[in-house]
Amino acid sequence: MSVADHAPTTAVDKEIQIVTFTVHDILLGVDIAYVQEINRHLDVTPVPEASEMIHGVVNLRGDVLTVLNPHQVFAVPPCQNHKHQRNLVLNVDGERIGILVDNVADILTISTDELSRRPSNVRAIDRQFIDSVYLHGDEIIVLLNATQLLAAID
């Protein structure tokens, strides 16, 4: 279920938590319900002839996990400072994927009423991965659609 698919029934249900992180200079977020864990940058093994969106695979306690490279997905320069990079492990309907992010920023509790639909002027490849946007002060947080991220590796 994506953030936009939430159908709140009570005042409590109208709030969700999101994990925010950066990829280059883009502030992104994902519903915390999908986040299984956050790891330091793990040793990633490249996969020959894989899509450019695939950074590689990691061994996570005996399970092989595909790691997406959001720099390729959003066509932004790669991270130059690997010190703060993290592997954000998502669990989407029992399937796990990793996302290599430049920095994990914060966990926010937000009202679903404050979410805006994704902009229509975004490139088609980006649009499929964007669920909605959230204005946080003077920043825009782009909320990702975890289901579409998982579909990208299939």
C-alpha positions as CSV (number, residue, x, y, z in Angstrom):
1,M,0.0,0.0,0.0
2,S,1.4,3.4,-0.9
3,V,1.1,6.6,1.1
4,A,-1.6,7.8,-1.3
5,D,-3.6,4.6,-0.9
6,H,-4.1,5.1,2.9
7,A,-7.8,5.4,3.6
8,P,-8.0,6.9,7.1
9,T,-11.1,6.2,9.1
10,T,-10.3,8.0,12.4
11,A,-8.2,11.0,13.4
12,V,-5.4,8.7,14.5
13,D,-5.4,7.0,11.1
14,K,-4.8,10.3,9.3
15,E,-1.2,10.4,10.5
16,I,1.7,8.4,9.0
17,Q,5.4,8.3,9.7
18,I,7.9,8.7,7.0
19,V,11.6,8.2,6.9
20,T,13.3,11.0,5.0
21,F,16.7,10.7,3.3
22,T,18.7,12.4,0.6
23,V,19.8,11.3,-2.8
24,H,22.2,14.0,-4.2
25,D,20.2,17.2,-3.4
26,I,16.8,15.6,-3.5
27,L,14.9,15.1,-0.2
28,L,12.9,11.9,-0.4
29,G,10.7,10.0,2.0
30,V,9.1,6.6,2.3
31,D,6.3,5.3,4.6
32,I,8.0,3.9,7.6
33,A,5.7,0.8,7.4
34,Y,7.9,-0.4,4.5
35,V,11.2,0.2,6.3
36,Q,12.6,-3.0,7.7
37,E,16.0,-1.6,8.7
38,I,18.7,0.9,7.9
39,N,22.3,-0.3,7.5
40,R,25.6,1.3,7.0
41,H,26.8,1.0,3.4
42,L,27.4,-2.7,2.9
43,D,29.7,-4.4,0.5
44,V,27.8,-4.5,-2.7
45,T,28.5,-7.0,-5.4
46,P,27.9,-5.7,-8.9
47,V,25.6,-7.8,-11.1
48,P,26.8,-8.2,-14.7
49,E,24.4,-6.9,-17.4
50,A,21.9,-5.7,-14.8
51,S,19.9,-2.5,-15.3
52,E,21.7,0.7,-14.4
53,M,19.1,1.1,-11.7
54,I,20.5,-1.9,-9.9
55,H,23.5,-1.0,-7.8
56,G,24.2,-4.6,-7.1
57,V,23.4,-7.2,-4.4
58,V,24.3,-7.6,-0.8
59,N,24.4,-10.5,1.6
60,L,22.1,-9.5,4.5
61,R,22.4,-12.2,7.2
62,G,22.3,-15.0,4.6
63,D,19.7,-13.5,2.3
64,V,20.7,-12.0,-1.1
65,L,19.1,-8.5,-1.4
66,T,19.0,-6.4,-4.6
67,V,20.1,-2.8,-4.0
68,L,18.7,0.0,-6.2
69,N,20.8,3.0,-7.2
70,P,18.4,6.0,-6.9
71,H,21.1,8.2,-8.5
72,Q,20.5,6.3,-11.7
73,V,16.7,6.3,-11.2
74,F,16.5,10.0,-10.8
75,A,19.5,10.8,-13.2
76,V,21.5,12.7,-10.6
77,P,25.3,12.6,-9.9
78,P,26.6,9.8,-7.7
79,C,27.4,10.4,-4.1
80,Q,31.0,11.6,-3.5
81,N,31.1,11.2,0.3
82,H,30.3,7.6,1.1
83,K,30.7,8.3,4.9
84,H,27.0,8.9,5.4
85,Q,25.6,6.5,2.8
86,R,23.1,4.0,4.1
87,N,21.3,1.0,2.7
88,L,17.6,1.5,3.4
89,V,16.0,-2.0,3.5
90,L,12.4,-2.0,2.5
91,N,10.0,-4.9,2.9
92,V,7.2,-4.6,0.4
93,D,4.6,-7.4,0.6
94,G,7.2,-9.8,1.9
95,E,9.8,-9.0,-0.7
96,R,12.9,-7.0,0.4
97,I,14.9,-4.5,-1.6
98,G,17.7,-2.1,-0.6
99,I,18.0,1.5,-1.6
100,L,21.4,3.1,-1.5
101,V,20.8,6.6,0.0
102,D,23.3,9.4,0.6
103,N,22.1,10.2,4.1
104,V,19.2,9.3,6.3
105,A,17.7,12.6,7.5
106,D,14.7,12.2,9.9
107,I,11.5,10.4,10.8
108,L,8.5,12.7,10.5
109,T,4.9,12.2,11.6
110,I,2.6,13.9,9.0
111,S,-1.1,14.1,8.3
112,T,-2.2,12.5,5.0
113,D,-4.3,15.7,4.5
114,E,-1.0,17.6,3.9
115,L,0.2,15.4,1.1
116,S,-0.1,16.7,-2.5
117,R,-0.3,14.6,-5.6
118,R,2.9,14.2,-7.6
119,P,3.6,17.0,-10.0
120,S,2.5,16.3,-13.6
121,N,5.6,18.0,-15.1
122,V,8.0,15.4,-13.8
123,R,9.8,13.1,-16.2
124,A,7.9,9.8,-16.9
125,I,10.6,7.6,-15.4
126,D,10.6,9.6,-12.2
127,R,6.8,9.9,-12.0
128,Q,6.3,6.2,-11.7
129,F,8.3,6.1,-8.5
130,I,6.7,9.2,-6.9
131,D,3.7,8.7,-4.8
132,S,3.1,12.3,-3.5
133,V,4.9,15.3,-2.2
134,Y,4.9,17.0,1.2
135,L,5.8,20.5,2.0
136,H,8.0,20.6,5.2
137,G,8.8,24.2,6.0
138,D,10.6,25.5,3.0
139,E,11.6,22.0,1.8
140,I,9.7,19.7,-0.5
141,I,9.9,16.0,0.4
142,V,9.2,13.6,-2.5
143,L,7.4,10.5,-1.1
144,L,8.4,7.4,-3.0
145,N,6.0,4.6,-4.1
146,A,7.7,1.5,-2.5
147,T,5.6,-0.9,-4.7
148,Q,6.9,0.7,-7.9
149,L,10.5,0.6,-6.6
150,L,10.1,-3.2,-6.1
151,A,8.6,-3.5,-9.6
152,A,11.6,-1.8,-11.1
153,I,13.9,-4.7,-10.2
154,D,11.6,-7.4,-11.6
